[in-house]
Amino acid sequence: MQKAVVVTWYNEKKNNLEDLNNLLKEGWKVVSQSSMSGAGGRNDVVSLVILEK
């Protein structure tokens, strides 16, 4: 089974890295990762992460 997660990083207070870390703790493994653009801000970081379990 695979799952796609869009990881967003706006600043230390607004991000969803905890969601990704929880999935990794549950046994999901990273299959691939690629950066994405178009988040709308200069300091925003957006990444597509494909996980597999």
N, C-alpha and C positions, 0 to 999 in steps of 0.2 A: 504494500500500500504506500502511496506517495501523497505528500501534502505540500502545497505551495504557501509560503509565508512571505508577506511583504514587510520587511523590517524597516521601520522609520525611526530616525533620530533627529529631533529638532533641537533639543538641549537636554541637560541632565534630568530635568523635571518632566519632560514630555517625550517619551519614547516607549517602544514596546519590546525592548530587549529582554525584559523579564518573561514575556510570553515565549520567546524563542528558547531561553534558558530552561524554562519549565518543560518544554517539549523534549529538549535534549536530555534532561534528567529522567524523563519517562521512557527513554530508550530509542528515540528517534535519532537518526544519523543524517548528516548533511551529505547530499548527493552532488549538489552544485550550488553555486552562488554567482550572481551577476549584479552589477550596479545598474541602477535605473536613474533616469533624469526626469525633469519636469515636476519636481516637488513644489516649486513656487518660491523657494527662499534660497538665499545665497549659502546659508550654513546648514541647510537640510541635507540629510543623507538618507537615501532610499535604496534598498537592496532586495532583490528577489532571491529567496533561499528555498531550494527544493529539498525536502526531507523525505526519508524512507524509513519504514519500520518493518 
